[in-house]
Amino acid sequence: MHLHLYQIWYDESSKPAQNSGMEAFDCRNNPEFLKREIAHLIRFYDEIVSNSDDDSYFALLSPRFGEKTGLTVSEIKDFVSSNPNHDIYLFNPFPTHTYVDINVWENGESRHPGLKQLTQHLLDTTGIDFDIYAPHRNNILNTVYCNYWVASKPFLDDFISLIKNIDATINTMPKHERDRYFSTARYNTEASYYPFIFERLICTFLLMNPNYSSKPYIYTYPFLGCHKLKPLESKFYFSSHRPYFDEWETNPNNVNIINQGFSIVQNRLRPDVRISSNKVVNRLSNSLLKKLYNIIPIHIKKDIETIT
């Protein structure tokens, strides 16, 4: 395995330090304000990844990767080398979002209203058979917010082909349709809908292609982003219960694990909800108990003993 970690280089302040372990991908002349990192990723693939061998792994990370995850280059390399033979490694900077929202599109709609409608129209126009409105779940094996991942060359061959296809759909739309994707989305800084749609597509791609093996990075307490977690989010994520819940979600045909998962949510989270008005935990509890139950295979539901 050959691991190549690149950092996007926008200006002198974002150039990776010489001893950082990151290689610089020069984007100073192509800032791509509207398409942002997706445009850089496509060019990165064409210029660097496409010419490599199949044993190579790549990451194109933003200058804020370390700030958002608290991870160093050494920790990335150690994690990948300690967990060989996966197609992609996920470094989710917002780990509790996975538990709060049932999937990445519900997450996106709550933050950028109108995103789901735009995305579904884009998928339909491209000819991709995926209904983002249908009940589905993004769990830890197929969820990553931001383009914070390391992937193999064969994986990128497939994924970037999809991204190029969808990007071409937007580029060839009538102007009045295309402009909707570059209209201003609700966000704390000026940004269009385009990057918020495209950064979530890798999650749907993983959901649609379960043949690819993914490995999520699980944080240990404390990590740099912990100060952004609400107390009950942190309590759940760093508790001994979360690993059992993850096991439940990623083994949907194991009735005993499913029962155990519901028990965890009912007995651990429900009491916390009753003594708190924390909307995040309410959303978490409702999503896990109700929506997840709706997507469990019917033959498994029949064997579940209790459900609320």
N, C-alpha and C positions, 0 to 999 in steps of 0.2 A: 504494500500500500504506500502510495506517495501522496502526502497531504500538503495542499497548497492553500494557504490562508492569505487573502487579500483584503485590503481596506480601501474604501473609496476615498479618493484624494480630491477634495473640492478646492482647497486653497492651502496656503502655507500652514495655517493653524490645524488643518486636518491631515497633514502628511504624517504617516506613521513614523515613529522614531526609528533610527537606524538599527537599534538593538531590540526592537519590540517583538520580532519574530513574524511581523506582518509585512507582506509585500504591498507596494502601492499600486493602485489602479487609477491612472490619471484621468480625471473627469473635469479638469479645470476648464477645458474648452468646450465641454458638453455638459453644462449643469443640469439640463433637462428638468426645469422647474415644475412642469406640469406632470410628466410621467415619472419623474424622480428615479428611485432605485431600480425600477423595472427596466427602464431604458438602458441603464448601466449594466444590468444583468444580461440583457440580450447581447449587447456589444461585448461584454466580458466573455460570454459563451463563444461568440463568433471569432474573437481575436485570440483567445487563450485556451478555453476548454476543448473546443472542437478539434484542435490539433494535438491533443494529448492522448495517452494510452488509456486503456480501459481500467487499469489498476490505480488510476489517479482519483483523488477526492479534492473537492474545491469548496471554498466559501468566499463570498464577497460580502463583507460586513461594513456596516456604517461606522463612522468615527465614534458613535455613541454606544457601541456594543459593550465596552467595558463598563461604562457608566451605568447602563441599564441592567446588566446581568451580574456585575461584580466579578466576572470571570477573566482570567488571564489567558494568554496564548498557550502557556504551559498546561493549564488546566484543560483547555480544549483538546490539545494533543494527547494528554494523558487519558481523557475520557474516551476518545476515539480509539486509541491503541489498546485500551483495556477492554473494549467491547467490539471486537472485530466482526467482520462479515455482515454488516448492515449496509443498506443502500443509502440511508440518510440518517443524520444525527440532528436532533432538534434541541435548540437552546432557547426556550420560551422565556422572554423577559417579564411576562405577566402570567405567572403560573396559575394563579387562582382564577383567572378568567375562564379557564377550562371547566371549572366546577360551577361557576356562577351562571354561565350561559350554556344552553343546550348545544349550540353549534356556532360556528364563526360568523354566520350570516345574521343570526339573531343578535349577536354581539355587535356586528357592524351597524345594523339598523338602529339599535338603541343609541349609538354614538353619532351616526351620520344618517339621519332620516332620509329615506328615498333610495338608499343603497341597494336594497333587495330587489326592487322593481327594475332598476338599471341593470343589475347583474343578471337577472333572469332573462331580460330582453337580449342581453349580450350573448348569453349561452344559447338561447333559442336561435338567434340570428347566425351564430357560428355553426350550429348543428350539433351541439353537445347535449346529449340526453341526460340532463340532471335537473331535478326540480328542487330548488332551494327552499320552497314553501312546504314540501313534504316533510313529515317528521323524520329527522335523522340526527345522529349524535356525533360530534367531534370529541373524542376522548384524548388521553395523553399521547396515544400512538399516532395521532394525525392532527395535532393542533400545535401551531406555532404562530405567535404574533410578531410581526416584523420579519424581515428576511434574515433571520438568525439561524442558519442551518449549514451543515457540511454534507455534501452529497457526492456520490460517485459519478464518474463520467457517463456510464450507461443510463443512470437515473436522469441526469441532466439532458442527455440526448432526447429522452422521451418528454420530460417536463417542459423544456424550453421550446420544443416543437409545438406543444399545446399553447404556450404563452404567445409565441409568434403568430399562431393561427388566430387567437383571440384578439391580439393587438392589431392584426391586419383587418379584422372585421371592423374595428372602430375606425381605423384609418380610411376605410373605403365606404363608410356610412355617408348618407346625405348630411350636409353641414348642420342642419337643425338637430339631427340625432346625435352626431358626433359632439357637438358643443355641450350636450348634457353631461357627458362624461368628464368634461374639463370645466364644468361649472363649479362654483365654490361650495365645498362641503362644510358642514359644521365641524369646527376643530379649533384648537387653541391658537393655531397660526394659520395663515392663508394656505389652503391646499385644495386641490380638486378631488372629485370622486375617484378618478382613475387609480391612484396608488392604493387607496383603501380597498378597492375591489381586487386588484391584482395581487396584493400581498396575502390575501386570503385564499387565492386559487390553489396554492400548494396544499392546503388542508383538504379541499374538495378532491384534488388530484389523488391524494393518498387514500381518501375514502373510496374513490372509484377504482383504485388499483391496489387492492390488498396484497397482491403478490410482492410488492416492495416492502422490504423489512426496514422499520424505523426504530430508532432508539432515542427516547427523550432523556434529557438531563434532568435529574431530580436534585433540587437544591437542599442543602442542609443549613440549619440555623447557626448563625445568621448569614444572610447574603445581602449584598448592597441594596437590593430593591426592597428589603423587608420594611423599611420605614414607610413605604407606600401602601402596605397591607393594612386593612382594618383589623382590629384585634381578633374578631371571630374568624376572619379569613386566615390569619396567621395561626390561630388555635387549631383550625382544621388541617391546614396544609402541613404543619410541622408535628401533628399528633401521630400516634401510632395507628390511628384509624384510617388515614388516607391511603396507605399502601394496600389495605384490605379492600377499600373501595375501588382502587385502580385495578386490582386483581379481578374484582367482580365485573367491572366494565369491559375488561379486555378478554374475558372468558365467558361470553354471553350464553354458552350452551351448558354451563355448569350450574345446575339448580341450587346446590348447596351454597355456592359462592353468591348467587343472586339473592338468596334468602338472607345471607349474612350481610350483604350490602344494604338491603332495605332495613335490616335491624340497626346497622350503624347509623344510617340517616335518621331513622325514627328515634333511637335512644340517645344518640349523641347530639345531633343537630336540632331536633325538634325542641328539646328543653331550652337550648340556647335561643331559639326563635321566640319562645314564649316569654322570655325575660328580656327581650331586646326588640327595639323597633328597627333594627338594622335591615334596610331594604335589600342589601346584598345577600344576607343570609336567607331571607325569605325567598328570594329568587332562586337561590341555590337549592333550598329544600324543595320547593315546588318543582323545579326542573328535574331533580334527581328522582323524586318519588312518583311524579305523574308522567312527565314526558318520556323518561327512560322506560317506564313500564309499557308505554304505548308502542315502543319499537322493539321490545323483546319478542322473539319468534313465538307464534301462537302455541306451538306444541310445548314450549317451555312454560308459558303462562299457566297452563293447566296444572302444572306441578308445583307452582308457587303456593306456599301455605297461607300467607297473610300479606295483605297489601292495603295501604291507606292512601 
